[in-house]
Amino acid sequence: MTLSVIGAGLGRTGTMSLKRALEALGVGRSYHLFEVFQIPEAPQQWIDAAEGRPDWEAIFRGFSATVDWPSATFYKELAAAYPQAKVILSRRDPEEWWESTQATIFARDISDPPASTWDLMAKTTVYSLFNGRMHDRDHMISVFERHNEEVRRTIPAERLLVYEASQGWAPLCEFLGLPMPAEEMPKVNTREEFIARRAAQSAS
Protein backbone atom coordinates (compact mmCIF):
# COMPACT_ATOMS: atom_id res chain seq x y z
CA MET A 1 0.00 0.00 0.00
CA THR A 2 1.21 3.51 -0.82
CA LEU A 3 0.09 6.99 0.17
CA SER A 4 -2.26 8.67 -2.29
CA VAL A 5 -2.95 11.79 -0.20
CA ILE A 6 -0.52 13.77 1.95
CA GLY A 7 -1.82 16.41 4.35
CA ALA A 8 0.51 19.38 4.69
CA GLY A 9 -1.72 21.37 7.03
CA LEU A 10 -0.66 21.86 10.64
CA GLY A 11 -2.64 20.49 13.56
CA ARG A 12 -5.90 22.26 14.55
CA THR A 13 -6.79 23.10 10.94
CA GLY A 14 -9.64 20.61 10.66
CA THR A 15 -7.33 17.66 10.17
CA MET A 16 -9.51 15.13 12.00
CA SER A 17 -12.52 16.18 9.93
CA LEU A 18 -10.33 15.82 6.83
CA LYS A 19 -9.23 12.35 7.95
CA ARG A 20 -12.84 11.26 8.35
CA ALA A 21 -13.79 12.84 5.03
CA LEU A 22 -11.03 11.01 3.15
CA GLU A 23 -12.08 7.72 4.70
CA ALA A 24 -15.74 8.40 3.85
CA LEU A 25 -14.72 9.05 0.24
CA GLY A 26 -13.07 5.65 0.05
CA VAL A 27 -9.48 6.89 -0.10
CA GLY A 28 -8.60 4.39 2.65
CA ARG A 29 -7.30 4.58 6.20
CA SER A 30 -5.84 7.98 6.98
CA TYR A 31 -3.01 8.42 9.47
CA HIS A 32 -3.47 11.15 12.10
CA LEU A 33 -1.80 12.06 15.37
CA PHE A 34 -4.42 9.91 17.08
CA GLU A 35 -2.88 6.86 15.43
CA VAL A 36 0.36 7.58 17.26
CA PHE A 37 -1.52 6.91 20.50
CA GLN A 38 -2.70 3.56 19.15
CA ILE A 39 0.51 2.21 17.61
CA PRO A 40 3.14 1.39 20.29
CA GLU A 41 6.15 1.77 18.00
CA ALA A 42 4.95 5.03 16.42
CA PRO A 43 6.59 7.57 18.76
CA GLN A 44 10.04 6.04 18.24
CA GLN A 45 9.42 5.80 14.48
CA TRP A 46 8.79 9.54 14.35
CA ILE A 47 11.81 10.31 16.51
CA ASP A 48 13.89 8.30 14.02
CA ALA A 49 12.34 10.29 11.17
CA ALA A 50 13.21 13.57 12.89
CA GLU A 51 16.79 12.32 13.23
CA GLY A 52 17.00 11.61 9.51
CA ARG A 53 16.21 7.88 9.56
CA PRO A 54 12.60 7.66 8.34
CA ASP A 55 11.01 4.34 7.48
CA TRP A 56 7.91 5.56 5.69
CA GLU A 57 6.88 2.08 4.62
CA ALA A 58 6.79 0.91 8.23
CA ILE A 59 5.09 4.04 9.54
CA PHE A 60 2.31 4.04 6.96
CA ARG A 61 1.79 0.32 6.60
CA GLY A 62 -1.96 -0.18 6.15
CA PHE A 63 -2.64 3.51 5.43
CA SER A 64 -3.46 5.27 2.16
CA ALA A 65 -3.38 8.86 3.38
CA THR A 66 -1.89 10.94 6.16
CA VAL A 67 -2.94 14.24 7.72
CA ASP A 68 -2.08 16.31 10.81
CA TRP A 69 1.10 16.13 12.83
CA PRO A 70 3.60 14.55 12.96
CA SER A 71 3.50 13.82 9.22
CA ALA A 72 2.74 17.45 8.25
CA THR A 73 6.22 18.35 9.48
CA PHE A 74 7.63 16.04 6.82
CA TYR A 75 5.35 16.96 3.90
CA LYS A 76 8.30 17.74 1.59
CA GLU A 77 10.01 14.43 2.28
CA LEU A 78 6.73 12.57 1.87
CA ALA A 79 5.89 14.36 -1.36
CA ALA A 80 9.25 13.24 -2.73
CA ALA A 81 8.85 9.69 -1.44
CA TYR A 82 5.34 9.37 -2.89
CA PRO A 83 5.49 11.40 -6.12
CA GLN A 84 2.03 10.28 -7.28
CA ALA A 85 0.33 11.42 -4.07
CA LYS A 86 -1.77 14.57 -4.03
CA VAL A 87 -1.16 17.15 -1.32
CA ILE A 88 -3.83 18.93 0.71
CA LEU A 89 -2.99 22.04 2.71
CA SER A 90 -5.71 22.34 5.32
CA ARG A 91 -5.84 25.80 6.84
CA ARG A 92 -7.98 28.19 8.87
CA ASP A 93 -7.98 31.77 10.07
CA PRO A 94 -4.60 32.30 11.81
CA GLU A 95 -6.08 33.97 14.88
CA GLU A 96 -8.64 31.17 15.32
CA TRP A 97 -5.86 28.62 14.84
CA TRP A 98 -3.72 30.26 17.54
CA GLU A 99 -6.58 30.36 20.04
CA SER A 100 -7.45 26.73 19.32
CA THR A 101 -3.89 25.52 19.87
CA GLN A 102 -3.67 27.25 23.23
CA ALA A 103 -6.90 25.66 24.45
CA THR A 104 -6.04 22.17 23.19
CA ILE A 105 -2.78 20.69 21.95
CA PHE A 106 -0.43 23.28 23.50
CA ALA A 107 -2.29 23.74 26.77
CA ARG A 108 0.18 21.29 28.34
CA ASP A 109 3.86 22.15 28.28
CA ILE A 110 6.56 19.53 27.77
CA SER A 111 9.28 19.27 30.38
CA ASP A 112 12.92 19.68 29.46
CA PRO A 113 14.27 17.08 29.14
CA PRO A 114 11.10 15.30 27.92
CA ALA A 115 9.71 12.86 30.47
CA SER A 116 8.63 10.17 27.98
CA THR A 117 9.18 8.89 24.45
CA TRP A 118 5.86 10.46 23.52
CA ASP A 119 7.00 13.88 24.77
CA LEU A 120 10.33 13.53 22.96
CA MET A 121 8.46 12.72 19.76
CA ALA A 122 6.20 15.76 20.18
CA LYS A 123 9.17 18.00 20.93
CA THR A 124 11.25 16.88 17.94
CA THR A 125 8.45 16.79 15.37
CA VAL A 126 6.10 19.59 16.48
CA TYR A 127 7.36 21.87 19.25
CA SER A 128 10.71 22.34 17.50
CA LEU A 129 8.92 24.01 14.57
CA PHE A 130 8.08 26.88 16.88
CA ASN A 131 11.42 26.96 18.73
CA GLY A 132 9.55 25.97 21.88
CA ARG A 133 7.73 29.33 21.93
CA MET A 134 4.29 27.73 22.10
CA HIS A 135 2.62 30.63 23.91
CA ASP A 136 4.09 33.49 21.89
CA ARG A 137 1.12 34.56 19.78
CA ASP A 138 2.94 36.64 17.18
CA HIS A 139 5.69 34.07 16.73
CA MET A 140 3.25 31.17 16.43
CA ILE A 141 1.10 32.92 13.85
CA SER A 142 4.20 33.94 11.89
CA VAL A 143 5.39 30.31 11.76
CA PHE A 144 1.91 29.14 10.80
CA GLU A 145 1.62 31.57 7.90
CA ARG A 146 5.21 30.96 6.78
CA HIS A 147 4.54 27.22 6.70
CA ASN A 148 1.45 27.69 4.55
CA GLU A 149 3.32 29.91 2.12
CA GLU A 150 6.18 27.43 1.94
CA VAL A 151 3.78 24.63 1.02
CA ARG A 152 2.38 26.75 -1.81
CA ARG A 153 5.88 27.48 -3.10
CA THR A 154 7.10 23.91 -2.76
CA ILE A 155 4.24 21.83 -4.15
CA PRO A 156 3.23 22.32 -7.81
CA ALA A 157 -0.19 23.95 -8.12
CA GLU A 158 -1.65 21.02 -10.06
CA ARG A 159 -0.71 18.70 -7.20
CA LEU A 160 -1.96 20.91 -4.37
CA LEU A 161 -5.34 21.74 -2.86
CA VAL A 162 -5.50 24.61 -0.35
CA TYR A 163 -8.56 23.71 1.65
CA GLU A 164 -10.72 24.80 4.56
CA ALA A 165 -13.18 22.33 6.06
CA SER A 166 -15.93 24.95 5.85
CA GLN A 167 -15.77 24.61 2.05
CA GLY A 168 -17.39 21.19 2.32
CA TRP A 169 -17.17 18.32 -0.12
CA ALA A 170 -17.05 20.08 -3.49
CA PRO A 171 -13.39 21.21 -3.78
CA LEU A 172 -12.16 18.04 -2.08
CA CYS A 173 -14.08 15.72 -4.39
CA GLU A 174 -13.13 17.70 -7.49
CA PHE A 175 -9.45 17.62 -6.55
CA LEU A 176 -9.48 13.88 -5.88
CA GLY A 177 -11.76 13.03 -8.81
CA LEU A 178 -14.30 11.34 -6.56
CA PRO A 179 -18.11 11.59 -6.45
CA MET A 180 -19.70 13.79 -3.82
CA PRO A 181 -21.31 11.74 -1.02
CA ALA A 182 -24.85 12.32 0.23
CA GLU A 183 -23.77 12.55 3.87
CA GLU A 184 -22.76 15.80 5.51
CA MET A 185 -19.11 16.78 5.69
CA PRO A 186 -17.64 15.48 8.98
CA LYS A 187 -16.98 18.05 11.69
CA VAL A 188 -15.17 16.36 14.56
CA ASN A 189 -12.53 17.02 17.22
CA THR A 190 -13.77 20.53 17.86
CA ARG A 191 -12.17 22.54 20.65
CA GLU A 192 -15.03 21.63 22.97
CA GLU A 193 -14.76 17.92 22.16
CA PHE A 194 -10.99 17.99 22.68
CA ILE A 195 -11.25 19.66 26.08
CA ALA A 196 -14.04 17.33 27.21
CA ARG A 197 -12.05 14.26 26.13
CA ARG A 198 -8.93 15.45 27.95
CA ALA A 199 -10.96 16.12 31.11
CA ALA A 200 -12.43 12.61 30.96
CA GLN A 201 -8.96 11.09 30.51
CA SER A 202 -7.64 13.05 33.49
CA ALA A 203 -10.53 11.87 35.65
CA SER A 204 -10.12 8.20 34.74
C-alpha positions as CSV (number, residue, x, y, z in Angstrom):
1,M,0.0,0.0,0.0
2,T,1.2,3.5,-0.8
3,L,0.1,7.0,0.2
4,S,-2.3,8.7,-2.3
5,V,-3.0,11.8,-0.2
6,I,-0.5,13.8,2.0
7,G,-1.8,16.4,4.4
8,A,0.5,19.4,4.7
9,G,-1.7,21.4,7.0
10,L,-0.7,21.9,10.6
11,G,-2.6,20.5,13.6
12,R,-5.9,22.3,14.5
13,T,-6.8,23.1,10.9
14,G,-9.6,20.6,10.7
15,T,-7.3,17.7,10.2
16,M,-9.5,15.1,12.0
17,S,-12.5,16.2,9.9
18,L,-10.3,15.8,6.8
19,K,-9.2,12.3,8.0
20,R,-12.8,11.3,8.4
21,A,-13.8,12.8,5.0
22,L,-11.0,11.0,3.1
23,E,-12.1,7.7,4.7
24,A,-15.7,8.4,3.9
25,L,-14.7,9.0,0.2
26,G,-13.1,5.6,0.0
27,V,-9.5,6.9,-0.1
28,G,-8.6,4.4,2.6
29,R,-7.3,4.6,6.2
30,S,-5.8,8.0,7.0
31,Y,-3.0,8.4,9.5
32,H,-3.5,11.1,12.1
33,L,-1.8,12.1,15.4
34,F,-4.4,9.9,17.1
35,E,-2.9,6.9,15.4
36,V,0.4,7.6,17.3
37,F,-1.5,6.9,20.5
38,Q,-2.7,3.6,19.1
39,I,0.5,2.2,17.6
40,P,3.1,1.4,20.3
41,E,6.1,1.8,18.0
42,A,4.9,5.0,16.4
43,P,6.6,7.6,18.8
44,Q,10.0,6.0,18.2
45,Q,9.4,5.8,14.5
46,W,8.8,9.5,14.3
47,I,11.8,10.3,16.5
48,D,13.9,8.3,14.0
49,A,12.3,10.3,11.2
50,A,13.2,13.6,12.9
51,E,16.8,12.3,13.2
52,G,17.0,11.6,9.5
53,R,16.2,7.9,9.6
54,P,12.6,7.7,8.3
55,D,11.0,4.3,7.5
56,W,7.9,5.6,5.7
57,E,6.9,2.1,4.6
58,A,6.8,0.9,8.2
59,I,5.1,4.0,9.5
60,F,2.3,4.0,7.0
61,R,1.8,0.3,6.6
62,G,-2.0,-0.2,6.1
63,F,-2.6,3.5,5.4
64,S,-3.5,5.3,2.2
65,A,-3.4,8.9,3.4
66,T,-1.9,10.9,6.2
67,V,-2.9,14.2,7.7
68,D,-2.1,16.3,10.8
69,W,1.1,16.1,12.8
70,P,3.6,14.5,13.0
71,S,3.5,13.8,9.2
72,A,2.7,17.5,8.2
73,T,6.2,18.4,9.5
74,F,7.6,16.0,6.8
75,Y,5.4,17.0,3.9
76,K,8.3,17.7,1.6
77,E,10.0,14.4,2.3
78,L,6.7,12.6,1.9
79,A,5.9,14.4,-1.4
80,A,9.3,13.2,-2.7
81,A,8.9,9.7,-1.4
82,Y,5.3,9.4,-2.9
83,P,5.5,11.4,-6.1
84,Q,2.0,10.3,-7.3
85,A,0.3,11.4,-4.1
86,K,-1.8,14.6,-4.0
87,V,-1.2,17.2,-1.3
88,I,-3.8,18.9,0.7
89,L,-3.0,22.0,2.7
90,S,-5.7,22.3,5.3
91,R,-5.8,25.8,6.8
92,R,-8.0,28.2,8.9
93,D,-8.0,31.8,10.1
94,P,-4.6,32.3,11.8
95,E,-6.1,34.0,14.9
96,E,-8.6,31.2,15.3
97,W,-5.9,28.6,14.8
98,W,-3.7,30.3,17.5
99,E,-6.6,30.4,20.0
100,S,-7.5,26.7,19.3
101,T,-3.9,25.5,19.9
102,Q,-3.7,27.2,23.2
103,A,-6.9,25.7,24.5
104,T,-6.0,22.2,23.2
105,I,-2.8,20.7,22.0
106,F,-0.4,23.3,23.5
107,A,-2.3,23.7,26.8
108,R,0.2,21.3,28.3
109,D,3.9,22.2,28.3
110,I,6.6,19.5,27.8
111,S,9.3,19.3,30.4
112,D,12.9,19.7,29.5
113,P,14.3,17.1,29.1
114,P,11.1,15.3,27.9
115,A,9.7,12.9,30.5
116,S,8.6,10.2,28.0
117,T,9.2,8.9,24.5
118,W,5.9,10.5,23.5
119,D,7.0,13.9,24.8
120,L,10.3,13.5,23.0
121,M,8.5,12.7,19.8
122,A,6.2,15.8,20.2
123,K,9.2,18.0,20.9
124,T,11.2,16.9,17.9
125,T,8.5,16.8,15.4
126,V,6.1,19.6,16.5
127,Y,7.4,21.9,19.2
128,S,10.7,22.3,17.5
129,L,8.9,24.0,14.6
130,F,8.1,26.9,16.9
131,N,11.4,27.0,18.7
132,G,9.5,26.0,21.9
133,R,7.7,29.3,21.9
134,M,4.3,27.7,22.1
135,H,2.6,30.6,23.9
136,D,4.1,33.5,21.9
137,R,1.1,34.6,19.8
138,D,2.9,36.6,17.2
139,H,5.7,34.1,16.7
140,M,3.2,31.2,16.4
141,I,1.1,32.9,13.8
142,S,4.2,33.9,11.9
143,V,5.4,30.3,11.8
144,F,1.9,29.1,10.8
145,E,1.6,31.6,7.9
146,R,5.2,31.0,6.8
147,H,4.5,27.2,6.7
148,N,1.5,27.7,4.6
149,E,3.3,29.9,2.1
150,E,6.2,27.4,1.9
151,V,3.8,24.6,1.0
152,R,2.4,26.7,-1.8
153,R,5.9,27.5,-3.1
154,T,7.1,23.9,-2.8
155,I,4.2,21.8,-4.1
156,P,3.2,22.3,-7.8
157,A,-0.2,24.0,-8.1
158,E,-1.6,21.0,-10.1
159,R,-0.7,18.7,-7.2
160,L,-2.0,20.9,-4.4
161,L,-5.3,21.7,-2.9
162,V,-5.5,24.6,-0.4
163,Y,-8.6,23.7,1.7
164,E,-10.7,24.8,4.6
165,A,-13.2,22.3,6.1
166,S,-15.9,24.9,5.9
167,Q,-15.8,24.6,2.1
168,G,-17.4,21.2,2.3
169,W,-17.2,18.3,-0.1
170,A,-17.0,20.1,-3.5
171,P,-13.4,21.2,-3.8
172,L,-12.2,18.0,-2.1
173,C,-14.1,15.7,-4.4
174,E,-13.1,17.7,-7.5
175,F,-9.5,17.6,-6.5
176,L,-9.5,13.9,-5.9
177,G,-11.8,13.0,-8.8
178,L,-14.3,11.3,-6.6
179,P,-18.1,11.6,-6.5
180,M,-19.7,13.8,-3.8
181,P,-21.3,11.7,-1.0
182,A,-24.8,12.3,0.2
183,E,-23.8,12.5,3.9
184,E,-22.8,15.8,5.5
185,M,-19.1,16.8,5.7
186,P,-17.6,15.5,9.0
187,K,-17.0,18.0,11.7
188,V,-15.2,16.4,14.6
189,N,-12.5,17.0,17.2
190,T,-13.8,20.5,17.9
191,R,-12.2,22.5,20.6
192,E,-15.0,21.6,23.0
193,E,-14.8,17.9,22.2
194,F,-11.0,18.0,22.7
195,I,-11.3,19.7,26.1
196,A,-14.0,17.3,27.2
197,R,-12.1,14.3,26.1
198,R,-8.9,15.5,28.0
199,A,-11.0,16.1,31.1
200,A,-12.4,12.6,31.0
201,Q,-9.0,11.1,30.5
202,S,-7.6,13.0,33.5
203,A,-10.5,11.9,35.6
204,S,-10.1,8.2,34.7
